[in-house]
Amino acid sequence: MPVLQRRLMQPLFSLGRYALLLTKGFVWLGQFSAYRKDLVAQCVRIGIESIPIVALAAAFSGAVTTVQTAYQLVSPFIPSAVIGAVVVQSLILELGAVVTGFILAGRVGARIAAELGTMRVTDQIDALEAMGLNSVGYLIVPRILAGVIMFPVLYVSAVSVGVAGGLLAAAATDVVTMAEFVQGARESYLLFGPTFGLIKSVVFGFVITSISCYMGYFTEGGAEGVGRSTTQAAVISCVFILISDFMLAVLLL
């Protein structure tokens, strides 16, 4: 096959291999007891250990959004309560999920790809297959399930901390009173907002963990290949976060 044709077909080949990998893994869902302990461990590593960095990023996102919104909306014709409405809705609908997704793509996605890539180049995955284990179900399913379960928890934490950061920024900079900030947040609150954010968080959690598992599982080329897979997992995850973010906004909003 010519080089150009092979490169053009590579995305379709990768998509098919990705679908087959997920199918092979989730066929094993019925044997939950086999990976229950690993699922709990992955929930801790993906979710609980990510809370500090997610909270830090969310707090500054809320604070910066408050200051920038106040800077752009300074006008006697615009009530100050609008600042609270804009900040809170931005965090619920967009920033809470996307900022958390980018952080997890770099922190969790890269780690997953590095772990599985190292296991691949050191023949540990082949050893599991030789022992009669379904390596896909044993290694990949717990990581994907942990991402789907824990990402909504991180999203809720990010939004809560982000709103708190916005309140503190408002009080510290005196751009809007805390009472006006809360008033604007309450008046603009829509019940579908958190629902939309939680749907996005579940999708992002699946996208990050599944892509990272795919990149790590099919690593080739020794240590250099592990580094390449780790980088590609983080970058591709970020790209598909943006794509899925746009598609969900078009479909659900």
C-alpha positions as CSV (number, residue, x, y, z in Angstrom):
1,M,0.0,0.0,0.0
2,P,1.5,3.4,-0.9
3,V,2.6,5.6,1.9
4,L,0.0,8.4,1.2
5,Q,-2.8,5.9,1.0
6,R,-1.7,4.3,4.2
7,R,-1.6,7.6,6.0
8,L,-5.1,8.5,4.8
9,M,-6.4,5.2,6.0
10,Q,-4.7,5.3,9.4
11,P,-7.5,7.3,11.2
12,L,-10.1,4.7,10.0
13,F,-7.8,1.9,11.1
14,S,-7.3,3.5,14.5
15,L,-11.0,4.1,14.9
16,G,-11.8,0.5,14.1
17,R,-9.1,-0.8,16.5
18,Y,-10.4,1.5,19.2
19,A,-14.0,0.2,18.8
20,L,-12.8,-3.4,18.9
21,L,-10.7,-2.7,22.0
22,L,-13.7,-1.2,23.9
23,T,-16.0,-4.1,22.7
24,K,-13.5,-6.7,23.9
25,G,-13.2,-5.0,27.2
26,F,-16.8,-4.4,28.0
27,V,-17.8,-8.0,27.1
28,W,-16.0,-8.7,30.5
29,L,-18.4,-6.4,32.5
30,G,-20.3,-9.4,33.8
31,Q,-17.2,-10.5,35.8
32,F,-17.3,-7.4,38.0
33,S,-15.8,-9.2,41.0
34,A,-12.6,-9.9,39.1
35,Y,-11.7,-6.2,39.0
36,R,-13.7,-4.7,41.9
37,K,-10.6,-4.0,44.0
38,D,-8.8,-2.4,41.1
39,L,-11.8,-0.3,40.3
40,V,-11.8,1.2,43.8
41,A,-8.0,1.8,43.6
42,Q,-8.5,3.6,40.2
43,C,-11.3,5.7,41.6
44,V,-8.9,6.9,44.3
45,R,-6.1,7.6,41.9
46,I,-8.2,9.2,39.2
47,G,-10.7,11.1,41.4
48,I,-9.6,11.6,45.0
49,E,-6.0,12.4,44.3
50,S,-7.0,14.9,41.6
51,I,-9.2,17.0,43.8
52,P,-6.4,19.4,45.1
53,I,-5.2,20.4,41.6
54,V,-8.8,20.6,40.2
55,A,-9.9,22.8,43.2
56,L,-6.9,25.1,42.7
57,A,-7.6,25.6,39.0
58,A,-11.3,26.0,39.6
59,A,-10.8,28.6,42.4
60,F,-8.6,30.8,40.2
61,S,-11.0,30.3,37.2
62,G,-13.9,31.6,39.2
63,A,-11.8,34.5,40.6
64,V,-10.4,35.5,37.2
65,T,-13.9,35.2,35.5
66,T,-15.3,37.5,38.2
67,V,-12.7,40.2,37.7
68,Q,-12.8,40.1,33.9
69,T,-16.6,40.1,33.8
70,A,-16.7,43.1,36.1
71,Y,-14.1,44.9,34.0
72,Q,-16.2,44.4,30.8
73,L,-19.6,45.1,32.4
74,V,-18.8,48.3,34.3
75,S,-21.7,50.5,33.3
76,P,-24.4,52.4,35.2
77,F,-27.0,50.8,33.0
78,I,-26.0,47.2,33.9
79,P,-26.8,45.9,37.4
80,S,-23.9,44.5,39.3
81,A,-25.8,41.3,40.0
82,V,-25.2,40.4,36.3
83,I,-21.6,39.6,37.3
84,G,-22.7,36.8,39.6
85,A,-25.1,35.4,36.9
86,V,-22.3,35.3,34.3
87,V,-19.7,33.8,36.5
88,V,-21.9,31.0,38.0
89,Q,-23.4,30.1,34.7
90,S,-20.0,30.0,33.0
91,L,-18.7,27.6,35.7
92,I,-21.8,25.4,35.6
93,L,-22.1,25.2,31.8
94,E,-18.5,25.3,30.6
95,L,-15.5,26.1,32.8
96,G,-16.2,23.5,35.5
97,A,-16.2,20.6,33.1
98,V,-13.7,21.8,30.5
99,V,-11.0,23.0,32.9
100,T,-11.3,19.7,34.9
101,G,-11.2,17.8,31.6
102,F,-7.9,19.5,30.5
103,I,-6.4,18.9,33.9
104,L,-7.3,15.2,33.9
105,A,-6.1,14.8,30.3
106,G,-2.7,15.9,31.4
107,R,-2.6,14.3,34.8
108,V,-4.7,11.1,34.5
109,G,-4.6,10.5,30.8
110,A,-0.8,10.7,30.6
111,R,-0.4,8.5,33.6
112,I,-2.7,5.8,32.2
113,A,-1.0,5.8,28.9
114,A,2.4,5.6,30.5
115,E,1.4,2.7,32.8
116,L,-0.1,0.6,30.0
117,G,2.6,1.5,27.6
118,T,5.3,0.4,30.0
119,M,3.4,-2.8,30.6
120,R,3.2,-3.4,26.8
121,V,6.9,-2.8,26.0
122,T,8.0,-4.9,29.0
123,D,5.7,-7.8,27.8
124,Q,3.6,-7.7,31.0
125,I,0.4,-7.6,28.9
126,D,1.5,-10.6,26.9
127,A,2.2,-12.4,30.2
128,L,-1.4,-11.7,31.3
129,E,-2.7,-13.1,28.1
130,A,-0.5,-16.2,28.5
131,M,-2.0,-16.8,31.9
132,G,-5.5,-16.9,30.4
133,L,-6.6,-13.4,31.5
134,N,-8.5,-11.0,29.4
135,S,-5.9,-8.2,29.6
136,V,-8.3,-5.7,28.0
137,G,-11.0,-6.3,30.6
138,Y,-8.5,-6.5,33.5
139,L,-6.5,-3.4,32.7
140,I,-8.8,-1.1,30.8
141,V,-12.4,-1.5,32.1
142,P,-11.6,-0.4,35.7
143,R,-9.8,2.7,34.5
144,I,-12.7,3.7,32.2
145,L,-15.3,3.0,34.8
146,A,-13.4,5.0,37.4
147,G,-13.2,7.9,35.0
148,V,-16.9,7.8,34.3
149,I,-17.7,7.5,38.0
150,M,-15.3,10.1,39.4
151,F,-15.4,12.8,36.8
152,P,-18.9,14.0,37.9
153,V,-17.6,14.2,41.5
154,L,-14.6,16.3,40.3
155,Y,-17.0,18.5,38.3
156,V,-19.2,19.2,41.3
157,S,-16.1,20.0,43.3
158,A,-14.8,22.3,40.6
159,V,-18.0,24.3,40.3
160,S,-18.4,24.6,44.1
161,V,-14.8,25.8,44.6
162,G,-15.0,28.0,41.5
163,V,-18.1,29.8,42.8
164,A,-16.4,30.3,46.2
165,G,-13.4,31.7,44.4
166,G,-15.6,34.1,42.5
167,L,-17.2,35.2,45.7
168,L,-13.9,35.8,47.4
169,A,-12.6,37.7,44.4
170,A,-15.7,39.9,44.4
171,A,-15.2,40.7,48.1
172,A,-11.5,41.3,47.8
173,T,-11.6,43.6,44.7
174,D,-14.9,45.3,45.7
175,V,-16.1,45.0,42.1
176,V,-19.5,43.7,43.4
177,T,-20.8,42.9,46.8
178,M,-21.3,39.3,47.9
179,A,-25.0,39.9,48.3
180,E,-25.3,41.1,44.7
181,F,-23.2,38.3,43.4
182,V,-25.4,35.7,45.1
183,Q,-28.5,37.5,43.9
184,G,-27.4,37.3,40.3
185,A,-26.5,33.7,40.7
186,R,-29.9,32.8,42.1
187,E,-31.9,34.8,39.5
188,S,-30.0,33.2,36.6
189,Y,-30.0,29.6,37.9
190,L,-31.5,27.1,35.6
191,L,-32.2,23.5,36.7
192,F,-30.9,22.1,33.4
193,G,-27.5,23.7,33.9
194,P,-26.0,21.2,36.4
195,T,-27.7,18.4,34.5
196,F,-25.9,19.5,31.3
197,G,-22.6,19.8,33.2
198,L,-22.9,16.3,34.6
199,I,-23.7,14.9,31.2
200,K,-20.5,16.6,29.9
201,S,-18.5,15.3,32.8
202,V,-19.5,11.7,32.1
203,V,-18.7,12.0,28.4
204,F,-15.3,13.7,29.2
205,G,-14.4,11.1,31.7
206,F,-15.1,8.3,29.1
207,V,-13.2,10.2,26.4
208,I,-10.1,10.8,28.5
209,T,-9.8,7.3,30.0
210,S,-10.7,5.3,26.8
211,I,-8.3,7.3,24.5
212,S,-5.5,7.1,27.1
213,C,-6.0,3.3,27.5
214,Y,-6.0,2.8,23.7
215,M,-2.8,4.8,23.3
216,G,-1.1,3.0,26.1
217,Y,-2.3,-0.5,25.2
218,F,-1.0,-0.3,21.6
219,T,2.3,1.3,22.4
220,E,5.3,0.3,20.3
221,G,9.0,1.2,20.2
222,G,10.3,0.8,23.8
223,A,10.9,3.8,26.0
224,E,10.5,6.3,23.1
225,G,7.2,4.7,22.2
226,V,6.0,5.1,25.8
227,G,6.9,8.8,25.7
228,R,5.1,9.2,22.4
229,S,2.0,7.5,23.5
230,T,1.9,9.6,26.7
231,T,2.1,12.8,24.8
232,Q,-0.5,11.7,22.2
233,A,-2.9,10.5,24.8
234,A,-2.9,14.0,26.5
235,V,-3.1,15.9,23.2
236,I,-5.8,13.8,21.5
237,S,-7.9,13.7,24.7
238,C,-7.9,17.6,24.8
239,V,-8.9,17.7,21.1
240,F,-11.8,15.3,21.6
241,I,-12.9,17.2,24.8
242,L,-13.3,20.3,22.6
243,I,-15.1,18.3,19.9
244,S,-17.5,16.6,22.3
245,D,-18.1,19.9,24.1
246,F,-19.2,21.5,20.9
247,M,-21.4,18.5,19.9
248,L,-23.1,18.3,23.3
249,A,-23.8,22.1,23.3
250,V,-25.4,21.8,19.8
251,L,-27.5,18.7,20.7
252,L,-28.6,19.6,24.3
253,L,-28.7,23.4,24.6
